[in-house]
Amino acid sequence: MNSAICSARSDQSAALMRYLWLCLLCLLALGLTRAQAETVPLNQHWEYRWGDSPFKDDTPVWTIEADEAQWHPISFPSNPPGREGRENIWYRTQIPEDDWRDPVLYIFSVDLIVEVYLEGERIYHYGEFDAQGKGRFEGWPWHMIPLPEDAAGKPIHFRVYSNYMDIGLWGEVKIMDRLELYQQILKESIDSLIITLFNLLIAALALLFALFKSGRLTLLALGLFSLASAGLALSTSQAKQLLFNHALIWEYIGAGSYYLLPIALALMLQAWFGRLRWLYRSLVGLFLVYLIGALGLSLMGVVSLANTYPLFDLLFAVLVPVMLLCTVYQLPQANSDQRIMLLATTTLTLLLLVDMAVAHGWISWSRIPVGWGSLMFSLAIVALSLRHFIHTQNALAHLNATLENRVVERTSELKILARREADRARALEFGNRKRALLDKMISAMEQSETAEHAIKRMAAHLPDLCEPLPGGLYRKTQHHWELELHWCQETLPSRYALTDTPRPEGDEWHSFRIEYEDPRNGNQLIGMLVVNLDSRNINFEQLNPLTLQNLFLRAVDRINLTLSKVVLQQALSHFSYEDALTGLNNRRFLDEMLSREVALAHRNHSPLTVMICDIDHFKRLNDTYGHAAGDEVLKSVARLLRTTFRETDIICRFGGEEFVVVMPAATLQDCQDRAEQLRASMASQTFTYGTEIIGPVTLSAGISALNPESDTADDLLRRADNALYQAKAGGRNRVISANTELQP
């Protein structure tokens, strides 16, 4: 009996549920039928007025007093002209005539807070206005404003405050039945809810797999992107207010999700295109700092959350396309998966940019399917990742299938490598031994005083250095290449003509030039080293003929460099040009330079003069005051010479107390003037040594000029020396030219 009662009750409950569902479907059908006739968009007869209305008994004066001159027409109540930094505005229109059952005014969004007045009576508000008519940002929800049944034909006013870049209503504004609005909200939110669920599922799976699988960066980026897409889709869905009616919290969720998108995109591109890793990491760091800074400062009340959007939109509109353009340059080297990835990213970026343009009013308002674009992007990445995973698994299977064969091959290769390594060790030991012999040869050559001595020491070491390779050394004589020595070979040709290159018959024979650089005469070829580079003479696989040739080239380079060094040292020993006592040039320098200057004067037809001067009674000065005092006088004379003559003149100590000055491009009169200046300065100067006064000290000088027709350096010096002798014989302390005497 109880069973029968329970069964009857169950049947009654089922019948009741079917009846309720039928009634609900009828109501929905009735609502859908009426919606097409009763929805009235408010897109005309709008007017605006800048500023804020005064109040009288809690009633805005502007809603009850007619002052038509202050109201201006506008096509839609948003961003009228002439804002100029103003933050308060009023809009008004008239509710059209129609027959509604339960009318409501639907507004998609408002920038930023609003009060609605019908015939001076406030019927709705969002946000709180303070005494100055200002308020703080409370989010961007949609608004459902109940209207009385007799509202048709009555004026309706909107009081708006915004310190944001936009001011006024935004999106759709229309009057409809309440039930119809709920149907619209649910209908238009189904897509967003589906997208949110799918993206949350993808995010959960991606972040979970990122903990255990390789390719973690791709999975992490996919998880972050899907999570951001889910948050963005849900926060932009109008159904969110039916789930949880706290607009500001939804705005923080939406802003965080929106600001997270470029971070996830940059990480995704970094995982797929590694060459521009520095660019992607820089953008990740920049947008991450912006995300934390914008949300943190907004929560602390430093800035309004609404005012963080414009700067972010600017950064996004500039940097993300730049990132994509830089990535496009990698397309020629990209595979098909990378190209699909870049196409999906570009498509999503374009959708976001179009949605951004709509949000800023740059293009007319419409709903952009960013949510579907984000979901398609996530699904595309999932598909590519699965494809890559399957490809990787197939590659691993193929690798496992061939692993045993590779093990066998590697075992055989290791045996070959072991044999080669043994040969390589022998070759290294051979090379080290020969390198030590070469170092010993070079050391012996470096201790040689002349090039010929160095060549003899080289020849003494060559047989040990080249053994077991046969070879020989040919020296260059006046007419032939003569064989000087040979080793590991019974016979070699004893000579070759100078026009031929010494080289025995056979491709295995190679010739190497023994030469050096002479500072005066340039490159000097003195011998040829011939060596048989047949590797069978050594029996090392690593030392093939080409390797041996390179080794000998490096060894011969060291030999030639050492010979050049010895020749240079030998030459430098003959070129000591400075007088140690006075710091002037010495006689060797004079001999070199005077001949050169005479040749230049003849070639250029320019004058050249020479002065020879001598300190008077210098021997007596040395005997009286000592050689140290004489040295001080010589140094003083050297200083006088430097200050008296030109920087281009050549000043030399000729020997003892004699000095020579060569004056290029100077006439005999120029030389006489300088010499007389030197003599007068010498005679007027007081010389001291310690506390003792030495003086007076004078000098005599002879000068001569170059004969442009036939003079040599010796002729020029001889005439100047004769003039000096005349100055000495004439009483000293005077300057005599080759033909003219200048009195003191």
SEMIMI-207021 format. One record per residue (C-alpha): x, y, z. Coordinates in steps of 0.5 Angstrom, whole numbers, plus 500, padded with zeros to 3 digits. Last residue first. Layout:
BEGIN
XYZ;...
***
This chain:
BEGIN
766679434;768680427;765676421;770673416;768672409;770666404;768659408;765663413;768665420;765666426;769669432;771668439;778665437;784670435;785669428;788662428;782659431;777663426;782660421;781653423;774654423;773656416;778650414;773646418;767649414;770648408;772640409;765639412;762641405;767637401;765631405;758632404;759632397;759639392;758638385;753644382;749646388;755648392;753647399;754653404;760654409;761656416;766656421;765657429;769659435;767659442;768662448;768661456;769666461;769663465;768658471;765661477;766656483;760654488;758648484;761649477;759655474;759658467;757666466;754667459;756673455;761670451;756664449;750668448;755672443;757666439;750663439;747669436;753669431;752662429;745664428;746670423;752666419;747660418;742665415;747669411;749662408;742661406;738656410;734650406;737645411;741647416;746642419;749644426;756641428;759641435;766640437;769639444;770632444;767629438;762631432;756633437;750633433;745638431;740637425;736643424;728642423;727645430;731651429;738653432;739658438;735654443;738647442;745650441;745653447;742647451;748643448;753649450;751648457;752640457;759641454;760646460;757641465;762636462;768641463;766642470;766634471;773634467;777638472;777645473;784647471;786642466;779641463;779649462;786648459;783643454;777647453;781653450;776655446;770651445;769649438;764650432;762647426;757650422;753647415;749650410;744647405;740651399;735648395;735645388;730639390;735634387;741637390;739639396;736632397;742629396;746633401;741632406;742624405;749625406;748629412;744624415;748618415;754621417;751626422;748620426;754616426;757623429;752623435;746626436;745631442;743628449;749631451;753626455;750619452;751622445;745619441;745615434;746608436;745605429;750599428;748595434;741596431;743592424;745586428;739586432;735586426;739581422;738576429;730578429;729576421;733570422;728568428;722570424;725565418;726560423;719561426;715561419;719555417;716551423;709553421;710551414;713545416;707543421;702545415;706540410;705535415;698536416;697536408;701530407;698526413;700526420;693523423;694516420;701515423;706511419;712516419;715514413;709512410;706519411;710521405;712528406;719528403;723535405;726540401;729546405;731552400;736557402;738565402;732569400;733576402;727580403;728588404;735591403;736596409;732593414;733586412;727581412;729573412;729567408;729560408;723558403;720551403;720546398;716539398;717532395;711527396;709529388;716526386;722528383;727532387;725540389;730546388;726551385;729553378;732560376;738559380;740553377;740547381;745543385;748537388;741533386;740528392;743521394;743517400;737520403;735520411;739526411;742532407;747537407;749544403;746542397;748548392;743552389;746556383;750562380;752567386;750562391;744560395;744554400;740548399;738544405;736536405;730532406;728525408;723524413;725520419;728525421;726532420;728536427;734531428;737533421;735540421;739542428;746543425;743547419;740552424;746553428;750554421;744559419;744563426;752564425;750567418;745571420;750574425;751575433;747568434;744567441;737567438;739561433;741557439;734558442;730557435;734550435;732548442;725550441;725546434;727540438;722541443;717541438;719535435;718531441;712534442;709532435;712525436;708524443;702527440;702522434;703517438;697519442;693520436;695513434;692510440;686514439;685512432;685505435;680507441;676510435;676504431;674500437;669505439;666505432;664498432;661499439;657505436;654501430;652495435;649500440;646504434;643497431;640497438;637504438;633503432;627501434;627506440;629512436;623510431;618510438;621517440;620520433;613517434;612520441;615527439;610527433;604526437;607531442;608536436;601535434;598535441;601542442;599545435;592542437;592546444;595552441;589552436;584551441;587557445;587561439;580559438;578560445;581567445;577569438;571567441;572571447;574577442;567577438;567584437;560587439;559594436;559601437;562605431;569606430;574611434;570611440;575609445;572602447;570601439;578602438;580597443;575592440;579593434;585592437;583586441;581583434;587584431;591581436;587575436;588574428;596576429;597571434;593565430;597567424;604567428;602560431;600557424;607560421;610556427;607550426;608550418;616551420;619558420;626560417;623564412;618567417;623569422;622577419;614576422;617575429;619583429;613585426;609581431;613584437;612591434;604589433;605588441;609594443;604600440;597598441;599594447;603600450;597605448;592600451;596600457;596608458;588608456;586603461;590605468;585611468;579606470;582603475;583610479;589612481;593612488;587609492;591603494;587598490;588602484;596603486;596595486;592594480;596598476;603597479;602589478;600589471;604595469;610591472;608584468;607588462;614591462;617584464;614580459;615585454;623585455;623577456;619577449;625582446;631578449;628571446;628574439;631567437;627563441;620563436;615558439;617558446;618566446;612567442;608564447;611567453;610574449;602572448;602570456;604577458;600581452;594577455;595579463;593586462;586584460;585578465;587583471;583589468;577584468;578581475;579588477;572590474;569584476;570586483;568593482;561591479;559587485;553583483;555576483;552571479;546575476;552581475;556576471;551575466;553581462;559577460;565582460;568579466;566572464;570573458;576577461;577572466;576566462;581569457;586571462;586563465;587561457;593565456;596563463;595556461;597557454;604560457;605555462;604550457;609553452;614554457;613547460;616544454;617538458;611535462;610534469;608541472;606544466;601538465;597541471;598548468;595546461;590542464;587547468;588553463;584548458;578547463;578554465;578556457;572551456;568554461;569561460;568560452;561557454;559562459;561568454;557564449;551564453;552571455;548574449;542569450;542570458;542578458;537578452;532574456;533578462;532584458;525581455;523579462;524587464;520589458;524594454;527601453;534602450;541605450;546601447;554602448;556608452;553613456;557619458;564622459;570618456;577620458;576619465;574624470;567622469;561625473;554624470;547627471;542624467;535627465;528624463;523628460;516624460;512622453;511615456;513614464;506612466;508605467;513607472;520606469;525601472;533602471;537596468;544598468;550594465;556594470;562599468;566599475;565604481;570609480;569615485;565621486;564628484;558633484;562638489;557635495;559628494;556624488;555616490;555611485;550608481;543612481;536611479;529614480;531621482;525625482;525632477;520629472;524623471;531623474;537618473;544619477;550617474;557614475;563613470;563613464;556609463;555602461;550598456;544602459;537599459;531603461;526598464;518597462;514592466;508591461;510596456;505600451;509605447;510613447;517615447;521617453;524624452;531626452;536629457;544629458;547633464;555634465;560634470;568633469;570639465;577638462;576642456;569638454;568642448;564637444;560632446;563625449;557621450;549622449;548620442;546624436;547631440;543637441;545643445;541645452;543652455;538656450;533651453;532654460;526651462;526650470;524643473;530638471;535644471;533645478;536639481;531637486;533635493;529641496;533646490;539643487;544646483;545643476;552641474;556643468;556642461;549641458;547635453;541634449;538627446;532627441;535620438;538614439;534611445;532604442;525601443;524594444;517593444;515589438;521585437;521583444;513581444;514574441;520573445;516574451;511570449;515564447;519565454;512565457;510559454;517555455;516557463;509554463;511548459;516547464;512548470;507543467;512538466;514539473;507538476;506531472;513529475;511530482;504527481;507521478;512521484;506522489;502516486;508511486;509513494;502512495;503505491;509503495;506505502;500500500;
***
